[in-house]
Amino acid sequence: MKTRCLPLDPAHPEANVLSLAGEVIRSGGLVAFPTETVYGLGADALQATAVGRVFEAKGRPSRNPLIVHVLDMAHAQRHGEWNEMADRLARAFWPGPLTLVLLRTSIVPDIVTGGGTTVAL
């Protein structure tokens, strides 16, 4: 897979860089992105092969689950079994640095959760 590195100022992301990042992710590639504390390495969580590339690139054990970054509650509800507590917490703290751990839905590949029954969103 071809690697491209582009500068990204998280305070002022350029539309073309974000568009390119989206293309890379949709095509099964990896994208580095800033989080609240560190840089993350991301892929489309629904593409098992792409997620495998994250584990490979990081040298991460395959039984160590990943966090799935979601756009909003509607997106989160497709990945985890939503409940009243998740709804209350997401409404109070999202967007923001809150990870919800829920039972995963069937669309989430085993590799994302390390084979477990829950997914971190």
N, CA, C and O atoms as a GROMACS GRO file, in nm:
protein
  484
    1MET      N    1   0.083  -0.117   0.000
    1MET     CA    2   0.000   0.000   0.000
    1MET      C    3   0.088   0.124   0.000
    1MET      O    4   0.185   0.132   0.075
    2LYS      N    5   0.053   0.219  -0.084
    2LYS     CA    6   0.127   0.344  -0.095
    2LYS      C    7   0.101   0.430   0.029
    2LYS      O    8  -0.012   0.437   0.077
    3THR      N    9   0.205   0.495   0.079
    3THR     CA   10   0.194   0.581   0.197
    3THR      C   11   0.210   0.726   0.155
    3THR      O   12   0.300   0.760   0.078
    4ARG      N   13   0.122   0.812   0.207
    4ARG     CA   14   0.130   0.955   0.183
    4ARG      C   15   0.120   1.026   0.318
    4ARG      O   16   0.035   0.991   0.400
    5CYS      N   17   0.205   1.123   0.342
    5CYS     CA   18   0.200   1.201   0.464
    5CYS      C   19   0.166   1.345   0.428
    5CYS      O   20   0.235   1.408   0.347
    6LEU      N   21   0.060   1.396   0.487
    6LEU     CA   22   0.018   1.533   0.462
    6LEU      C   23   0.006   1.606   0.595
    6LEU      O   24  -0.039   1.547   0.693
    7PRO      N   25   0.046   1.733   0.600
    7PRO     CA   26   0.032   1.808   0.725
    7PRO      C   27  -0.114   1.837   0.754
    7PRO      O   28  -0.192   1.863   0.662
    8LEU      N   29  -0.152   1.833   0.882
    8LEU     CA   30  -0.288   1.864   0.922
    8LEU      C   31  -0.285   1.937   1.054
    8LEU      O   32  -0.246   1.881   1.156
    9ASP      N   33  -0.326   2.062   1.052
    9ASP     CA   34  -0.340   2.141   1.174
    9ASP      C   35  -0.481   2.113   1.227
    9ASP      O   36  -0.578   2.155   1.164
   10PRO      N   37  -0.495   2.043   1.343
   10PRO     CA   38  -0.629   2.007   1.391
   10PRO      C   39  -0.719   2.128   1.416
   10PRO      O   40  -0.841   2.114   1.414
   11ALA      N   41  -0.661   2.244   1.441
   11ALA     CA   42  -0.742   2.364   1.463
   11ALA      C   43  -0.797   2.421   1.333
   11ALA      O   44  -0.897   2.493   1.334
   12HIS      N   45  -0.731   2.390   1.219
   12HIS     CA   46  -0.772   2.445   1.089
   12HIS      C   47  -0.758   2.340   0.979
   12HIS      O   48  -0.677   2.358   0.888
   13PRO      N   49  -0.832   2.232   0.986
   13PRO     CA   50  -0.818   2.128   0.883
   13PRO      C   51  -0.862   2.180   0.746
   13PRO      O   52  -0.965   2.246   0.732
   14GLU      N   53  -0.785   2.150   0.650
   14GLU     CA   54  -0.816   2.189   0.513
   14GLU      C   55  -0.911   2.087   0.451
   14GLU      O   56  -0.894   1.966   0.468
   15ALA      N   57  -1.009   2.136   0.380
   15ALA     CA   58  -1.111   2.048   0.323
   15ALA      C   59  -1.051   1.943   0.232
   15ALA      O   60  -1.096   1.828   0.232
   16ASN      N   61  -0.950   1.979   0.154
   16ASN     CA   62  -0.892   1.881   0.061
   16ASN      C   63  -0.818   1.771   0.136
   16ASN      O   64  -0.817   1.656   0.091
   17VAL      N   65  -0.755   1.803   0.248
   17VAL     CA   66  -0.685   1.702   0.328
   17VAL      C   67  -0.786   1.607   0.390
   17VAL      O   68  -0.764   1.486   0.390
   18LEU      N   69  -0.895   1.660   0.443
   18LEU     CA   70  -0.999   1.575   0.501
   18LEU      C   71  -1.064   1.488   0.394
   18LEU      O   72  -1.094   1.371   0.419
   19SER      N   73  -1.084   1.544   0.277
   19SER     CA   74  -1.141   1.467   0.167
   19SER      C   75  -1.048   1.352   0.129
   19SER      O   76  -1.093   1.239   0.107
   20LEU      N   77  -0.919   1.381   0.120
   20LEU     CA   78  -0.820   1.278   0.089
   20LEU      C   79  -0.818   1.170   0.197
   20LEU      O   80  -0.812   1.051   0.167
   21ALA      N   81  -0.822   1.212   0.324
   21ALA     CA   82  -0.824   1.116   0.434
   21ALA      C   83  -0.945   1.024   0.422
   21ALA      O   84  -0.934   0.904   0.443
   22GLY      N   85  -1.059   1.081   0.387
   22GLY     CA   86  -1.180   1.000   0.367
   22GLY      C   87  -1.163   0.899   0.255
   22GLY      O   88  -1.205   0.784   0.267
   23GLU      N   89  -1.100   0.942   0.146
   23GLU     CA   90  -1.074   0.850   0.034
   23GLU      C   91  -0.983   0.736   0.076
   23GLU      O   92  -1.006   0.620   0.042
   24VAL      N   93  -0.879   0.770   0.152
   24VAL     CA   94  -0.784   0.668   0.198
   24VAL      C   95  -0.855   0.567   0.287
   24VAL      O   96  -0.836   0.446   0.270
   25ILE      N   97  -0.935   0.614   0.380
   25ILE     CA   98  -1.006   0.524   0.470
   25ILE      C   99  -1.106   0.437   0.393
   25ILE      O  100  -1.111   0.316   0.414
   26ARG      N  101  -1.184   0.498   0.304
   26ARG     CA  102  -1.281   0.420   0.226
   26ARG      C  103  -1.214   0.314   0.140
   26ARG      O  104  -1.274   0.210   0.113
   27SER      N  105  -1.090   0.340   0.097
   27SER     CA  106  -1.020   0.243   0.011
   27SER      C  107  -0.944   0.138   0.092
   27SER      O  108  -0.870   0.057   0.034
   28GLY      N  109  -0.962   0.138   0.224
   28GLY     CA  110  -0.896   0.037   0.307
   28GLY      C  111  -0.761   0.078   0.361
   28GLY      O  112  -0.689  -0.005   0.418
   29GLY      N  113  -0.724   0.206   0.344
   29GLY     CA  114  -0.596   0.254   0.394
   29GLY      C  115  -0.604   0.304   0.537
   29GLY      O  116  -0.709   0.299   0.601
   30LEU      N  117  -0.490   0.352   0.585
   30LEU     CA  118  -0.477   0.401   0.722
   30LEU      C  119  -0.454   0.551   0.722
   30LEU      O  120  -0.391   0.605   0.630
   31VAL      N  121  -0.504   0.619   0.824
   31VAL     CA  122  -0.486   0.763   0.840
   31VAL      C  123  -0.448   0.791   0.984
   31VAL      O  124  -0.510   0.739   1.077
   32ALA      N  125  -0.345   0.874   1.004
   32ALA     CA  126  -0.307   0.920   1.138
   32ALA      C  127  -0.386   1.047   1.166
   32ALA      O  128  -0.404   1.131   1.079
   33PHE      N  129  -0.435   1.059   1.291
   33PHE     CA  130  -0.515   1.175   1.328
   33PHE      C  131  -0.492   1.211   1.474
   33PHE      O  132  -0.462   1.123   1.555
   34PRO      N  133  -0.507   1.339   1.509
   34PRO     CA  134  -0.487   1.381   1.648
   34PRO      C  135  -0.609   1.349   1.733
   34PRO      O  136  -0.723   1.362   1.688
   35THR      N  137  -0.585   1.308   1.857
   35THR     CA  138  -0.692   1.290   1.956
   35THR      C  139  -0.664   1.389   2.069
   35THR      O  140  -0.580   1.478   2.055
   36GLU      N  141  -0.734   1.375   2.179
   36GLU     CA  142  -0.716   1.466   2.291
   36GLU      C  143  -0.576   1.455   2.351
   36GLU      O  144  -0.524   1.553   2.405
   37THR      N  145  -0.515   1.338   2.343
   37THR     CA  146  -0.387   1.317   2.411
   37THR      C  147  -0.274   1.268   2.322
   37THR      O  148  -0.158   1.301   2.348
   38VAL      N  149  -0.304   1.193   2.219
   38VAL     CA  150  -0.201   1.134   2.134
   38VAL      C  151  -0.250   1.138   1.988
   38VAL      O  152  -0.359   1.186   1.960
   39TYR      N  153  -0.169   1.088   1.898
   39TYR     CA  154  -0.214   1.068   1.761
   39TYR      C  155  -0.265   0.926   1.749
   39TYR      O  156  -0.206   0.832   1.803
   40GLY      N  157  -0.375   0.910   1.676
   40GLY     CA  158  -0.432   0.779   1.652
   40GLY      C  159  -0.400   0.733   1.512
   40GLY      O  160  -0.363   0.813   1.426
   41LEU      N  161  -0.415   0.605   1.490
   41LEU     CA  162  -0.400   0.546   1.358
   41LEU      C  163  -0.533   0.481   1.326
   41LEU      O  164  -0.573   0.385   1.393
   42GLY      N  165  -0.601   0.531   1.224
   42GLY     CA  166  -0.736   0.486   1.198
   42GLY      C  167  -0.756   0.420   1.064
   42GLY      O  168  -0.680   0.438   0.969
   43ALA      N  169  -0.863   0.341   1.062
   43ALA     CA  170  -0.909   0.272   0.942
   43ALA      C  171  -1.060   0.259   0.952
   43ALA      O  172  -1.118   0.288   1.056
   44ASP      N  173  -1.123   0.216   0.846
   44ASP     CA  174  -1.266   0.190   0.850
   44ASP      C  175  -1.291   0.069   0.939
   44ASP      O  176  -1.248  -0.042   0.906
   45ALA      N  177  -1.359   0.089   1.050
   45ALA     CA  178  -1.380  -0.017   1.149
   45ALA      C  179  -1.464  -0.133   1.094
   45ALA      O  180  -1.466  -0.241   1.153
   46LEU      N  181  -1.532  -0.112   0.983
   46LEU     CA  182  -1.614  -0.219   0.927
   46LEU      C  183  -1.540  -0.299   0.819
   46LEU      O  184  -1.595  -0.395   0.764
   47GLN      N  185  -1.416  -0.260   0.790
   47GLN     CA  186  -1.334  -0.335   0.694
   47GLN      C  187  -1.228  -0.413   0.772
   47GLN      O  188  -1.126  -0.356   0.812
   48ALA      N  189  -1.252  -0.541   0.793
   48ALA     CA  190  -1.162  -0.623   0.874
   48ALA      C  191  -1.018  -0.620   0.823
   48ALA      O  192  -0.924  -0.616   0.903
   49THR      N  193  -0.998  -0.621   0.694
   49THR     CA  194  -0.863  -0.618   0.638
   49THR      C  195  -0.793  -0.487   0.673
   49THR      O  196  -0.675  -0.487   0.708
   50ALA      N  197  -0.865  -0.376   0.663
   50ALA     CA  198  -0.807  -0.246   0.697
   50ALA      C  199  -0.773  -0.240   0.846
   50ALA      O  200  -0.667  -0.190   0.882
   51VAL      N  201  -0.861  -0.292   0.930
   51VAL     CA  202  -0.834  -0.294   1.074
   51VAL      C  203  -0.711  -0.379   1.102
   51VAL      O  204  -0.631  -0.346   1.190
   52GLY      N  205  -0.695  -0.488   1.030
   52GLY     CA  206  -0.576  -0.572   1.044
   52GLY      C  207  -0.449  -0.494   1.015
   52GLY      O  208  -0.345  -0.519   1.076
   53ARG      N  209  -0.458  -0.400   0.922
   53ARG     CA  210  -0.340  -0.316   0.891
   53ARG      C  211  -0.303  -0.227   1.009
   53ARG      O  212  -0.185  -0.199   1.030
   54VAL      N  213  -0.402  -0.183   1.087
   54VAL     CA  214  -0.372  -0.104   1.207
   54VAL      C  215  -0.293  -0.188   1.305
   54VAL      O  216  -0.190  -0.143   1.356
   55PHE      N  217  -0.339  -0.309   1.331
   55PHE     CA  218  -0.268  -0.398   1.423
   55PHE      C  219  -0.126  -0.424   1.374
   55PHE      O  220  -0.031  -0.422   1.453
   56GLU      N  221  -0.112  -0.448   1.245
   56GLU     CA  222   0.020  -0.476   1.188
   56GLU      C  223   0.112  -0.354   1.200
   56GLU      O  224   0.227  -0.367   1.243
   57ALA      N  225   0.062  -0.237   1.163
   57ALA     CA  226   0.144  -0.116   1.165
   57ALA      C  227   0.190  -0.080   1.306
   57ALA      O  228   0.301  -0.031   1.326
   58LYS      N  229   0.104  -0.106   1.404
   58LYS     CA  230   0.136  -0.070   1.542
   58LYS      C  231   0.207  -0.182   1.618
   58LYS      O  232   0.257  -0.160   1.728
   59GLY      N  233   0.211  -0.301   1.559
   59GLY     CA  234   0.265  -0.416   1.631
   59GLY      C  235   0.178  -0.449   1.752
   59GLY      O  236   0.227  -0.496   1.854
   60ARG      N  237   0.050  -0.425   1.739
   60ARG     CA  238  -0.047  -0.442   1.848
   60ARG      C  239  -0.097  -0.586   1.852
   60ARG      O  240  -0.128  -0.642   1.747
   61PRO      N  241  -0.106  -0.646   1.970
   61PRO     CA  242  -0.160  -0.782   1.980
   61PRO      C  243  -0.305  -0.786   1.930
   61PRO      O  244  -0.383  -0.696   1.960
   62SER      N  245  -0.340  -0.888   1.855
   62SER     CA  246  -0.473  -0.895   1.793
   62SER      C  247  -0.585  -0.915   1.895
   62SER      O  248  -0.701  -0.895   1.860
   63ARG      N  249  -0.554  -0.951   2.018
   63ARG     CA  250  -0.657  -0.967   2.121
   63ARG      C  251  -0.682  -0.836   2.196
   63ARG      O  252  -0.763  -0.833   2.289
   64ASN      N  253  -0.613  -0.728   2.157
   64ASN     CA  254  -0.625  -0.598   2.223
   64ASN      C  255  -0.723  -0.512   2.141
   64ASN      O  256  -0.685  -0.461   2.036
   65PRO      N  257  -0.847  -0.496   2.187
   65PRO     CA  258  -0.950  -0.426   2.108
   65PRO      C  259  -0.915  -0.282   2.075
   65PRO      O  260  -0.834  -0.219   2.143
   66LEU      N  261  -0.978  -0.232   1.971
   66LEU     CA  262  -0.960  -0.093   1.929
   66LEU      C  263  -1.084  -0.011   1.966
   66LEU      O  264  -1.192  -0.067   1.986
   67ILE      N  265  -1.067   0.120   1.975
   67ILE     CA  266  -1.180   0.211   1.993
   67ILE      C  267  -1.231   0.249   1.854
   67ILE      O  268  -1.152   0.277   1.764
   68VAL      N  269  -1.362   0.249   1.837
   68VAL     CA  270  -1.424   0.290   1.712
   68VAL      C  271  -1.470   0.435   1.728
   68VAL      O  272  -1.555   0.465   1.812
   69HIS      N  273  -1.414   0.523   1.647
   69HIS     CA  274  -1.454   0.664   1.650
   69HIS      C  275  -1.579   0.679   1.564
   69HIS      O  276  -1.584   0.630   1.451
   70VAL      N  277  -1.679   0.747   1.618
   70VAL     CA  278  -1.806   0.762   1.547
   70VAL      C  279  -1.838   0.910   1.528
   70VAL      O  280  -1.791   0.995   1.602
   71LEU      N  281  -1.918   0.938   1.428
   71LEU     CA  282  -1.957   1.075   1.396
   71LEU      C  283  -2.056   1.132   1.497
   71LEU      O  284  -2.043   1.246   1.540
   72ASP      N  285  -2.154   1.050   1.533
   72ASP     CA  286  -2.262   1.098   1.619
   72ASP      C  287  -2.335   0.978   1.679
   72ASP      O  288  -2.295   0.864   1.659
   73MET      N  289  -2.442   1.006   1.754
   73MET     CA  290  -2.515   0.897   1.819
   73MET      C  291  -2.578   0.802   1.719
   73MET      O  292  -2.578   0.680   1.741
   74ALA      N  293  -2.630   0.853   1.610
   74ALA     CA  294  -2.691   0.766   1.509
   74ALA      C  295  -2.588   0.666   1.455
   74ALA      O  296  -2.619   0.549   1.436
   75HIS      N  297  -2.468   0.714   1.431
   75HIS     CA  298  -2.360   0.627   1.383
   75HIS      C  299  -2.322   0.526   1.492
   75HIS      O  300  -2.300   0.408   1.463
   76ALA      N  301  -2.315   0.572   1.616
   76ALA     CA  302  -2.280   0.484   1.728
   76ALA      C  303  -2.383   0.374   1.744
   76ALA      O  304  -2.347   0.260   1.774
   77GLN      N  305  -2.509   0.405   1.726
   77GLN     CA  306  -2.616   0.308   1.745
   77GLN      C  307  -2.610   0.194   1.644
   77GLN      O  308  -2.665   0.086   1.670
   78ARG      N  309  -2.543   0.214   1.531
   78ARG     CA  310  -2.525   0.105   1.434
   78ARG      C  311  -2.418   0.007   1.480
   78ARG      O  312  -2.418  -0.109   1.440
   79HIS      N  313  -2.326   0.055   1.566
   79HIS     CA  314  -2.212  -0.028   1.607
   79HIS      C  315  -2.228  -0.093   1.743
   79HIS      O  316  -2.171  -0.199   1.768
   80GLY      N  317  -2.306  -0.031   1.830
   80GLY     CA  318  -2.325  -0.084   1.965
   80GLY      C  319  -2.472  -0.091   2.001
   80GLY      O  320  -2.552  -0.012   1.951
   81GLU      N  321  -2.506  -0.185   2.088
   81GLU     CA  322  -2.645  -0.198   2.132
   81GLU      C  323  -2.677  -0.084   2.228
   81GLU      O  324  -2.638  -0.086   2.345
   82TRP      N  325  -2.748   0.013   2.176
   82TRP     CA  326  -2.777   0.137   2.247
   82TRP      C  327  -2.877   0.112   2.359
   82TRP      O  328  -2.967   0.030   2.347
   83ASN      N  329  -2.859   0.184   2.469
   83ASN     CA  330  -2.952   0.176   2.581
   83ASN      C  331  -2.971   0.315   2.641
   83ASN      O  332  -2.909   0.411   2.597
   84GLU      N  333  -3.058   0.324   2.742
   84GLU     CA  334  -3.090   0.455   2.801
   84GLU      C  335  -2.967   0.521   2.862
   84GLU      O  336  -2.949   0.642   2.846
   85MET      N  337  -2.882   0.445   2.931
   85MET     CA  338  -2.763   0.504   2.993
   85MET      C  339  -2.667   0.557   2.886
   85MET      O  340  -2.611   0.666   2.902
   86ALA      N  341  -2.647   0.482   2.780
   86ALA     CA  342  -2.561   0.529   2.671
   86ALA      C  343  -2.616   0.658   2.612
   86ALA      O  344  -2.541   0.750   2.582
   87ASP      N  345  -2.746   0.663   2.596
   87ASP     CA  346  -2.810   0.782   2.541
   87ASP      C  347  -2.788   0.903   2.631
   87ASP      O  348  -2.752   1.011   2.583
   88ARG      N  349  -2.807   0.886   2.760
   88ARG     CA  350  -2.789   0.996   2.855
   88ARG      C  351  -2.644   1.044   2.857
   88ARG      O  352  -2.619   1.164   2.855
   89LEU      N  353  -2.550   0.951   2.860
   89LEU     CA  354  -2.409   0.988   2.864
   89LEU      C  355  -2.365   1.057   2.735
   89LEU      O  356  -2.295   1.158   2.739
   90ALA      N  357  -2.406   1.002   2.621
   90ALA     CA  358  -2.368   1.063   2.493
   90ALA      C  359  -2.425   1.203   2.480
   90ALA      O  360  -2.356   1.294   2.433
   91ARG      N  361  -2.550   1.221   2.520
   91ARG     CA  362  -2.612   1.355   2.512
   91ARG      C  363  -2.540   1.454   2.603
   91ARG      O  364  -2.527   1.572   2.569
   92ALA      N  365  -2.492   1.408   2.717
   92ALA     CA  366  -2.426   1.497   2.813
   92ALA      C  367  -2.282   1.529   2.774
   92ALA      O  368  -2.235   1.640   2.798
   93PHE      N  369  -2.210   1.432   2.714
   93PHE     CA  370  -2.065   1.448   2.698
   93PHE      C  371  -2.013   1.446   2.555
   93PHE      O  372  -1.896   1.479   2.534
   94TRP      N  373  -2.095   1.410   2.457
   94TRP     CA  374  -2.048   1.412   2.319
   94TRP      C  375  -2.090   1.541   2.252
   94TRP      O  376  -2.199   1.590   2.284
   95PRO      N  377  -2.013   1.601   2.163
   95PRO     CA  378  -1.879   1.553   2.131
   95PRO      C  379  -1.783   1.581   2.247
   95PRO      O  380  -1.792   1.683   2.314
   96GLY      N  381  -1.693   1.489   2.267
   96GLY     CA  382  -1.595   1.502   2.374
   96GLY      C  383  -1.529   1.369   2.401
   96GLY      O  384  -1.564   1.268   2.340
   97PRO      N  385  -1.433   1.370   2.492
   97PRO     CA  386  -1.351   1.251   2.518
   97PRO      C  387  -1.419   1.150   2.610
   97PRO      O  388  -1.370   1.123   2.720
   98LEU      N  389  -1.531   1.094   2.566
   98LEU     CA  390  -1.602   0.990   2.641
   98LEU      C  391  -1.609   0.865   2.554
   98LEU      O  392  -1.655   0.871   2.440
   99THR      N  393  -1.564   0.754   2.608
   99THR     CA  394  -1.574   0.626   2.539
   99THR      C  395  -1.684   0.545   2.604
   99THR      O  396  -1.682   0.522   2.725
  100LEU      N  397  -1.781   0.501   2.525
  100LEU     CA  398  -1.886   0.413   2.573
  100LEU      C  399  -1.852   0.270   2.533
  100LEU      O  400  -1.816   0.245   2.418
  101VAL      N  401  -1.864   0.177   2.625
  101VAL     CA  402  -1.841   0.036   2.596
  101VAL      C  403  -1.977  -0.033   2.599
  101VAL      O  404  -2.042  -0.041   2.703
  102LEU      N  405  -2.018  -0.082   2.482
  102LEU     CA  406  -2.150  -0.142   2.466
  102LEU      C  407  -2.136  -0.280   2.402
  102LEU      O  408  -2.034  -0.312   2.342
  103LEU      N  409  -2.242  -0.361   2.415
  103LEU     CA  410  -2.244  -0.484   2.339
  103LEU      C  411  -2.238  -0.447   2.191
  103LEU      O  412  -2.308  -0.356   2.146
  104ARG      N  413  -2.155  -0.517   2.117
  104ARG     CA  414  -2.138  -0.482   1.976
  104ARG      C  415  -2.254  -0.536   1.894
  104ARG      O  416  -2.320  -0.633   1.930
  105THR      N  417  -2.276  -0.469   1.780
  105THR     CA  418  -2.375  -0.521   1.686
  105THR      C  419  -2.305  -0.614   1.588
  105THR      O  420  -2.182  -0.624   1.587
  106SER      N  421  -2.382  -0.682   1.508
  106SER     CA  422  -2.327  -0.783   1.417
  106SER      C  423  -2.243  -0.723   1.305
  106SER      O  424  -2.169  -0.796   1.239
  107ILE      N  425  -2.251  -0.592   1.280
  107ILE     CA  426  -2.172  -0.533   1.171
  107ILE      C  427  -2.026  -0.512   1.211
  107ILE      O  428  -1.942  -0.489   1.123
  108VAL      N  429  -1.994  -0.518   1.340
  108VAL     CA  430  -1.858  -0.492   1.386
  108VAL      C  431  -1.776  -0.621   1.373
  108VAL      O  432  -1.810  -0.722   1.435
  109PRO      N  433  -1.668  -0.620   1.294
  109PRO     CA  434  -1.587  -0.740   1.277
  109PRO      C  435  -1.518  -0.783   1.408
  109PRO      O  436  -1.485  -0.700   1.492
  110ASP      N  437  -1.497  -0.913   1.423
  110ASP     CA  438  -1.429  -0.968   1.541
  110ASP      C  439  -1.295  -0.900   1.569
  110ASP      O  440  -1.260  -0.876   1.684
  111ILE      N  441  -1.221  -0.870   1.464
  111ILE     CA  442  -1.086  -0.814   1.482
  111ILE      C  443  -1.089  -0.682   1.558
  111ILE      O  444  -0.994  -0.651   1.630
  112VAL      N  445  -1.196  -0.603   1.543
  112VAL     CA  446  -1.206  -0.474   1.612
  112VAL      C  447  -1.214  -0.493   1.763
  112VAL      O  448  -1.156  -0.415   1.839
  113THR      N  449  -1.284  -0.596   1.805
  113THR     CA  450  -1.311  -0.618   1.948
  113THR      C  451  -1.220  -0.721   2.010
  113THR      O  452  -1.239  -0.759   2.126
  114GLY      N  453  -1.123  -0.768   1.936
  114GLY     CA  454  -1.036  -0.874   1.987
  114GLY      C  455  -1.114  -1.002   2.010
  114GLY      O  456  -1.075  -1.086   2.092
  115GLY      N  457  -1.224  -1.018   1.938
  115GLY     CA  458  -1.307  -1.137   1.953
  115GLY      C  459  -1.407  -1.128   2.067
  115GLY      O  460  -1.479  -1.224   2.095
  116GLY      N  461  -1.412  -1.013   2.134
  116GLY     CA  462  -1.501  -0.996   2.248
  116GLY      C  463  -1.643  -0.959   2.206
  116GLY      O  464  -1.672  -0.942   2.088
  117THR      N  465  -1.728  -0.946   2.305
  117THR     CA  466  -1.870  -0.917   2.279
  117THR      C  467  -1.903  -0.768   2.288
  117THR      O  468  -2.015  -0.728   2.256
  118THR      N  469  -1.807  -0.685   2.330
  118THR     CA  470  -1.833  -0.543   2.343
  118THR      C  471  -1.747  -0.462   2.247
  118THR      O  472  -1.645  -0.509   2.196
  119VAL      N  473  -1.794  -0.340   2.224
  119VAL     CA  474  -1.720  -0.247   2.139
  119VAL      C  475  -1.709  -0.113   2.210
  119VAL      O  476  -1.804  -0.067   2.273
  120ALA      N  477  -1.592  -0.052   2.200
  120ALA     CA  478  -1.568   0.080   2.258
  120ALA      C  479  -1.595   0.185   2.152
  120ALA      O  480  -1.534   0.183   2.045
  121LEU      N  481  -1.686   0.278   2.183
  121LEU     CA  482  -1.725   0.382   2.088
  121LEU      C  483  -1.692   0.520   2.146
  121LEU      O  484  -1.716   0.621   2.081
   0.00000   0.00000   0.00000
